[in-house]
Amino acid sequence: MAQTDGMSAAPEAAPERKAKPRRRGRRILLIGGGVVLALGLAAGGTGFWMYRHLEGNLDTVDIDKALGEDRPAVLPTGAQDILVLGSDSRSGDNGELAGGDVGGTARSDTAMVVHIPQGRANATVVSIPRDTMVARPACTAADGKQVAASPRVMFNSIYTTAGPACVVKTVESMTGLRMSHYVEIDFAGFKDLVDAMGGVEITTDVAIDDKYSGLHLPAGTHTLDGAQALAFVRTRHGIGDGSDLGRIGLQQKFLLSVLSQLQRKGTLSSPTKAYGVANAATKALTTDTDLGSVNGLLDFAQSMKGLQPERMKTVMLPVVADRIDHNRVVADEPRAQKLWQALREDKPVPATAG
């Protein structure tokens, strides 16, 4: 695939956030953020003043209010689906970080649907390539302006055009799954989170040399600091065919490494270190209103404590080259619908769909 950083859409107002005003740079990059933060909180043994401080860090988006009742039904199986988003904004604090959108306009650089069945002992993570051409439903911006439906837009433009609630609505329309939660994290926050963890260990099978993300690694095992980790999940030019599809594999590998490290004995055994992870994460996170409190995150942590990295299946939305623009992709049907149907029915993803 060709580089897509030149694509842009006219920015419109995003849905209103509750809580404190966000600094200019507070946009996003996601990794299974709720899981990461929740584990840090659960291990931290935080006192009352710490709770107050952490809660003051959080930002929220009222997705339910923005979307109303025109949404898929809650799954009768008791499963949850979480939309995790990231963007390539380089504004504010993110401007010093390599590989982003130098124009400063936020677009969803990373998108994952995390499907967690009843019992919370396993999960399926589905990555949606940012270059995927999709149908965007009609949406309402925070200022009340109507954003018309479009049969053909690039997925990573939706955040800029109509805000996070419209991204949720688009994903729900694509999948038939109701998103139980929404999580996003900004670039600078992602870097600080990894540094608070003391770095993350990653093994690469091949050398990575990407001047765009700034990452240069020989093959082997490495402990990445925050800046290196951010470059790792943004790298695409140094691997495979240089497309967004190669980067998705790195993002999924990194997610599993983070979860594995957080659950490893001793990683968060120190209350000081655990609080540092929680503090860095809450400064970076924006969530839906249900998750947007320390108690909400702790409840989520308790429900997820049985989830092991080896029981997380990572797949990519099946795609094929777009016939109109070969630098873009479209969902490969009927394989894509078989994938979403399996999740709706809480069944294993068939080999023909994953």
N, C-alpha and C positions, 0 to 999 in steps of 0.2 A: 504494500500500500504506500502511497505517497504521503509525505508529511502533511498533516492537516492543520498545523498551527496558523496557517494564513486564513482559515475560514473564520468568519465572525458573523454575529447577528446583532441587529440593533437592540441595545439593552433597554429593558423596561423595568419598572419597579418590581421587586421581589416581594413575596408575602411578608407581612409585618412580623417581626420577631418580638416576643415578650422579653421581659427582663432588661438588663442594662444595655445601653447603646454599644454596638460592636465597633471596635477599632477598624480602620479602613481595610487592613489586611485580613480580617477574620473572614476567610472564605472556607476553603475546604480541601481535604484529601482524605480518603477514607481507607480504612482497613477495618476489620470487624470490630469497630470502635466500642460498641456497648460491651462486648465480651472483655476486651482489654481493660477498660476502665473499671468494670464491675469486679473483676478479679483483684485489681489493685485496692479497691475500696474494701472488699471483703477481708483482705489480709491486713488492713491497716490499723484496726483497732482505734479508729478516730474518736476524739473527744468532742464535746459539744461545740467549742469554739472552732474546731477544725471543720465540723459539719457546716457551720455557718459560713466559714470561708469558702469551702468547696461549692456550696450551693450558690454563693455569690458569683462564682466563676462561670456558671452555666448560662447558656443562651437556649431559647426554645422557639419552635415554630408550631403554631396550632394548626396542624394538618387537618384534623377532623372538622374544625370550623371552616377552613378554607374550601374543603371539598364537599361538605354537606352529606346528603344521603345517597347521592348518585355514585355508588361504589359497589364493588363485588361484596357478596355476603361473607360474613365471618365463617371460616371453615368449620364444619361440624366435628372434624377430627380433633380439634383442640390445638392444631399446629399454629405456629407463628411465622410470619414472614417479615423480614427487616430489610428496608432499602438503605444501602450504604452508598454514599456519593462522595466524589472528590472533584476538584476543579483545577484548571491550569492558570488561575489568576496569579499575577505577579505584583499586585498592588501592595502598598504598605510594607509591612515587615517581610512579606514574601518576595519583595523585589530583589533581595540579595541571593535568592536561592536559584540554582541552575535549572534550566530546562523548562521554564514555564512560559506563559503567554506574555510577551513583553508589552503588549498593549494594555495589560491590567484588567481586561474584561474576563469575568469568571465564566467558565464553561465546565461541564462535568467531565473531568479527565478520567475518572474511575467510577464504575457503577457495578455494584454487586447486589443480587437478591439472595439473602441468607434465609433458607427454609429450615425451620426447626420443628420437627414433629413433636407430638405429645410425649412427655417423658424426658425431653431435652437431653437425651443421651447421644444423639447424632445430629448431623446437619448436612445440608447440601448447599454449596455456594455456587451461584450461577453468575458469571461475569458477562456483562453486556458490552460489546465493543463500542467505543465512543463514536466510531465512524458509521455506525448502523443507520440506514435510512428508515424512518418509522413514520407512522401516522400520529400526529399530535391532536388530541381532542381539544375542543373549545375550553378555555380556562379563564379565570378571573384574577387579575393582578390585585395586589394589596390596595391600590388606590381605587379599585372598583372598575378599572378599565377592562373591557372584554378583549381577550386574545382569541382570534378566530381559529377554528380548527384548520388543520392543514394535512393533506394526505401524504406529504413527503417533506420531512425535515431531517437534518442530521441530529442524532440523539444528543450529542454534546452541546447543541445550541439551545436546547429547551430551557435550561436553567437561566441563561442570560435573557432569553426572550420573555419568559413568563414566571420564573422563580421556582423554588423547590416543590411547592405544592403541585405545580403543573407537571413536574417530572414524576412525582408520585402517581398522579392521575394517568399519565401516559403509560407508566409501567403496569399499573393495574389494568388498563385497557388492553395492553399487549398480552398479559399473562392470565387474566381472570382471577388473580390472587389479590386479596385485600392486604395491604401493607400494615402490619400491626404496629410497626415503629419506623422511625426515620432517624438516621444518624449521619452527621457530616463532621469533618475535621479539617482545619486549615493547614497549609504547608509548614508555617513556622511552628505551630502547635505539634504537628507530627514529629518534627525534628526534636523538639524539647522532650516529647514523650519517650522517644527511643533513648535519648541521652539520660533521662531519669531512670530508665531500666538498666543503665550501664552498658548499652549496646545490645545488638541482636546478632546471634551467630547464624551465618548463611553458608551453605556449600554450593558452589557453582561448578558445573561439569565442564564448562568451557570458559575461556578468558572473555572478559567484557571490556570493550574499549569504545566509549561513547562520548564524543566531544560535546554533544548537545546537552546531555544530562550531567556531564563532568565526572562520570564514573569510569575508573580504570582499575580492573581487578584481574589478576591471573586466576586460572582455574584452581579450585581448592576451597578450603574452609576459612572463613573470615569472620571477625566480629566487627560489624558495621556500627559506626557512630550515627548520630542523628542525620547529619548532612549526607553521609554515604547511603544511609537507608532510604532517604528521600530520593536520591539519585537512582537507587536500585529499582524502586517501584515505578519510576518514570522512564527508565531506560527502554529504548526500542531500537535505536539505530545501531547499537553494538551487538545485536543478537539476531539470529534468524534472517528473515527477509527485510528487516527494518520496519515492519508494519506494527500497528497497534496490537495485532493478534499475538505477537511474540511477547510483548510487555505483559499481557494478561497472565501468562504462565509465571512470570517473576512475581507479580502481585500476589497470586495465589500461594506460591511457595513462601513468600514473606509472611503472609497471614498465618500459615500453619507454624512457621518458626516462632513467631511472637507468642502464639497461644501455648506452644510447647514449652517455651522458656518461662512463661508466667506460671505454669503449673509445675515446673521443675522445683524440687526441694531446695529451699534456700534463696530462690530468686526474690521473693517478697517476704522473707522471714523477719527482716528488720522493719519495725514499724515506721522508722524514719524514711527508709527507702520506699516502702509501700505508700506512705503519704505523699512522697515526692512524685510517684507515678500518678496517683490520683489527682494531685494538684495540677500537674502538667496536662493531664487528659481533660479535666474539667475546664481549664482555660481554653483549650482548643475545640471542645465539642459543642455542636449545636444538635439538639435532639427534638423529637416531638414532645408535647407537653406532658404525656404520661411518664416518660423517662426523665423529664427535666427537673429532677430533685435527687438529693442524695438517697433518700428513702426509696424512691422509684428505682434508682440504679442498684441499690443493695437488694431489693426484692428480685430484680432481674438477675443479679449475681447468684442468688440462692437457687433460682430456677434453672440456672445453667451450670451448676457446679459439677454435674455428672458428665458434661461434654468433654470428650478427649479428642485431641487433634487427629489421632489416627482414625477417628470415626467421622471425620468431616470429608465429604466427597466434593471435589472441586471440578466444575465443568464450565465450558463456555457455551453461550448461546450458539447453536449451529447457524452458520452464515455462509453465503456465497457472494461472489462479486456482483455488484449492481450492474445491470445491463446498460443503464444510462450513463453512469460514471464509474469506470472500473477502479477508481481510487476510493470508492465507497463500497460498503457491503449491505446486504439485506438478509433478513431471516430466511433460513433454508427450510422451506415448508415441503412436506408436513412434519419434518423432524422437530422443528421448534415447538409446534403445538403439542407433539407427543411429550416433549420435555415438560412443558407447563401443565399438561394434563396429569402427568405422573405426580407432580408436586401437589396439584389440587386434590388428588385422590390419596395422597400420602403413600405412594408406592415407589419402589426403587426406579431410578431413571433408567430406561432401557438403553442398551448399548447402541441402538440405532438412532438415539436422540441426543446422547451426550457427546 
